[in-house]
């Protein structure tokens, strides 16, 4: 392990991107084609090319897997980016790295994600029909309203969404850590699920720089305003390179 007084990282970090509940890594496909940043979209089990794998419903178990799968990437300079549910996953990975004395990310960038001390939307998943869940999510901008007109799509989609919500609901809101890395929060101007007031509370989870920016769009910034979001992430990564020393 490198001494705490070691030189700061100067090489360009890999940006690990975590998707929203019910989503997949393909939402970052255009980002991964960029020549500007080294973007690695992280595909969670149970979707797309990992559709045959068992989905997780428990956050600690999911983190156990990701720590193994991403160990090589997280042993070099990296930034964690998470959208919605992905923000929680990214934060918890950073906390685990801190607790284990491993290399920390250069920064944590969260988009349209509630801070970890705020409980996830308390939907009683086992007592609601898929259509009721879909309407509840759409009301808070947590599901594209267009899907309400295609009920035949709801079953397969909501199976993934419900498991991902269970992952979020398994988060211990009383188990929070202040990270010694910058946190940058990004919100949508019309997001009805994660308000700017909620987003601003990410500041209590860092002892370093905190910034918050809003851009045009709703909760699904990765599709509503993907280009501006990527440009903002790119600027953040450029300004945080070398700001964190290796533990």
C-alpha positions in Angstrom: 0.0 0.0 0.0 1.3 3.5 -0.9 2.0 5.8 2.0 -0.6 8.5 2.8 1.9 11.2 1.8 2.2 9.6 -1.7 2.0 11.9 -4.7 -1.5 12.8 -6.0 -2.9 11.0 -9.0 -2.3 12.8 -12.3 -3.4 10.3 -14.9 -6.9 10.5 -16.4 -9.3 8.4 -14.3 -11.8 5.9 -15.5 -15.4 6.9 -14.9 -17.5 4.1 -13.6 -21.1 4.8 -14.4 -24.0 3.1 -12.6 -27.6 3.2 -14.0 -31.0 3.9 -12.5 -33.5 1.4 -11.1 -34.9 -0.7 -13.9 -32.3 0.6 -16.3 -29.2 -0.9 -17.9 -25.7 0.1 -18.9 -26.8 0.8 -22.5 -28.0 4.2 -21.3 -24.3 5.2 -21.3 -23.5 3.7 -24.7 -22.9 7.1 -26.3 -20.7 8.2 -23.4 -18.6 5.1 -23.7 -17.9 6.0 -27.4 -16.3 9.3 -26.3 -12.7 10.1 -27.0 -12.7 12.6 -24.1 -13.2 10.3 -21.1 -12.6 6.6 -20.3 -16.2 5.7 -19.5 -17.0 2.2 -18.2 -20.8 1.6 -18.0 -21.4 -0.9 -15.2 -24.0 -3.5 -16.1 -25.9 -4.9 -13.1 -27.0 -8.6 -13.2 -30.4 -9.5 -14.6 -30.5 -7.2 -17.7 -29.3 -7.1 -21.3 -26.1 -9.1 -21.7 -26.4 -10.3 -18.1 -30.1 -11.1 -18.3 -29.6 -14.8 -17.4 -28.0 -13.8 -14.1 -29.9 -13.6 -10.9 -30.9 -10.0 -10.0 -30.1 -8.7 -6.6 -32.6 -7.4 -4.0 -30.1 -6.7 -1.3 -27.6 -3.8 -1.5 -24.8 -5.3 0.6 -24.9 -8.5 -1.5 -24.8 -6.4 -4.7 -21.8 -4.4 -3.4 -20.0 -7.6 -2.5 -20.2 -8.7 -6.2 -19.2 -5.2 -7.5 -16.2 -5.0 -5.3 -14.9 -8.2 -6.9 -15.8 -7.4 -10.4 -14.5 -3.8 -10.3 -11.4 -4.4 -8.2 -8.9 -3.9 -11.0 -10.5 -0.7 -12.2 -10.8 0.7 -8.7 -7.1 0.0 -8.0 -6.2 2.8 -10.5 -7.5 6.4 -10.8 -11.3 6.4 -11.1 -14.4 8.5 -10.6 -17.7 7.1 -9.5 -20.8 8.4 -11.3 -24.3 7.3 -10.5 -27.8 8.2 -11.7 -30.7 7.8 -9.3 -30.3 4.3 -7.8 -26.8 4.3 -9.3 -25.9 7.3 -7.0 -26.6 5.1 -3.9 -24.6 2.2 -5.3 -21.7 4.5 -6.2 -21.7 6.2 -2.7 -21.7 2.8 -0.9 -18.8 1.6 -3.0 -16.8 4.7 -2.0 -17.7 4.0 1.6 -16.5 0.5 1.4 -13.2 1.6 -0.2 -12.7 4.0 2.6 -13.5 1.5 5.3 -11.2 -1.1 3.8 -8.3 1.4 3.3 -8.4 0.9 -0.4 -7.9 3.6 -3.1 -10.6 6.2 -3.1 -12.3 7.6 -6.1 -11.1 11.0 -7.4 -14.6 12.2 -6.8 -18.2 11.1 -6.5 -20.7 12.5 -9.1 -24.4 11.9 -8.5 -27.3 12.8 -10.8 -30.9 12.8 -9.7 -30.1 10.7 -6.7 -31.4 11.1 -3.2 -28.7 11.3 -0.5 -28.1 8.0 1.4 -29.7 9.2 4.6 -33.0 9.9 2.9 -35.3 6.8 2.7 -36.3 5.5 -0.7 -39.8 6.0 -1.9 -41.7 3.7 0.5 -43.8 1.7 -2.0 -45.4 -1.5 -0.5 -44.3 -3.5 -3.5 -45.9 -6.8 -2.4 -49.3 -5.4 -1.9 -49.6 -3.4 -5.1 -50.4 -4.5 -8.7 -47.9 -3.7 -11.4 -50.2 -1.1 -12.8 -50.6 0.6 -9.4 -46.8 0.6 -9.0 -46.4 2.0 -12.4 -48.8 4.9 -11.7 -47.1 5.6 -8.4 -43.7 5.8 -10.0 -45.0 7.9 -13.0 -46.6 10.4 -10.6 -43.2 11.1 -9.1 -41.4 11.0 -12.4 -39.8 7.7 -11.5 -41.1 5.9 -14.6 -41.7 7.3 -18.1 -45.4 8.0 -18.3 -45.6 6.7 -21.9 -45.2 3.2 -20.4 -48.7 3.5 -18.8 -50.1 3.3 -22.4 -48.3 0.0 -23.0 -49.4 -2.3 -20.1 -48.0 -5.3 -22.0 -44.5 -3.9 -21.3 -45.1 -3.4 -17.6 -44.6 -7.0 -16.4 -41.1 -7.6 -17.6 -39.9 -4.1 -16.9 -41.4 -3.8 -13.5 -39.9 -7.1 -12.4 -36.5 -5.5 -12.8 -37.7 -2.2 -11.3 -39.2 -3.8 -8.2 -36.0 -5.8 -7.5 -33.9 -2.6 -7.9 -36.3 -0.7 -5.6 -35.8 -3.5 -3.0 -32.1 -2.9 -3.3 -32.6 0.7 -2.5 -34.9 0.0 0.3 -32.3 -2.3 1.9 -30.0 0.7 2.4 -29.5 1.6 6.0 -30.3 5.3 6.2 -28.7 5.5 9.7 -25.4 4.1 8.4 -23.8 7.1 6.8 -20.2 8.2 6.3 -18.5 11.5 5.5 -16.2 10.9 2.6 -12.9 12.7 2.2 -13.5 13.2 -1.5 -15.4 15.9 -3.5 -19.0 15.2 -4.2 -20.8 16.9 -7.1 -24.6 16.7 -7.3 -26.5 17.2 -10.5 -30.3 17.7 -10.7 -33.0 18.2 -13.3 -35.0 21.4 -13.2 -38.3 19.5 -13.5 -37.4 16.4 -11.4 -40.4 15.5 -9.3 -38.7 12.6 -7.6 -35.5 14.2 -6.2 -35.9 17.8 -5.3 -33.1 20.3 -5.3 -33.5 20.6 -1.6 -32.9 16.9 -1.2 -30.0 16.9 -3.7 -28.4 19.7 -1.7 -28.2 17.4 1.4 -25.4 15.4 -0.3 -23.1 18.1 1.2 -23.2 16.4 4.6 -21.5 13.3 3.1 -18.2 15.0 2.2 -15.5 16.7 4.1 -14.1 18.1 0.8 -15.6 20.2 -1.9 -19.3 20.0 -2.6 -21.1 21.5 -5.7 -24.6 21.3 -7.0 -25.7 22.1 -10.5 -29.1 21.9 -12.1 -29.7 21.3 -15.8 -32.8 21.2 -18.0 -34.7 17.9 -17.7 -36.6 15.7 -15.4 -35.6 12.7 -13.3 -34.2 10.8 -16.3 -31.3 13.1 -17.1 -29.3 10.4 -18.8 -32.0 10.4 -21.6 -33.6 13.8 -21.2 -30.4 15.8 -21.4 -27.6 13.3 -22.0 -25.3 15.6 -23.9 -25.3 18.4 -21.4 -25.0 15.9 -18.5 -22.0 14.3 -20.1 -20.4 17.7 -20.8 -20.8 18.6 -17.1 -19.4 15.3 -15.9 -16.4 15.8 -18.3 -15.7 19.2 -16.8 -16.0 17.8 -13.2 -13.6 15.0 -14.0 -11.1 17.4 -15.5 -11.1 19.7 -12.5 -10.8 16.9 -9.9 -7.9 14.9 -11.5 -5.1 14.9 -9.0 -7.2 16.2 -6.1 -7.1 13.0 -4.1 -4.1 11.2 -2.8 -3.9 7.4 -2.7 -4.4 6.1 0.9 
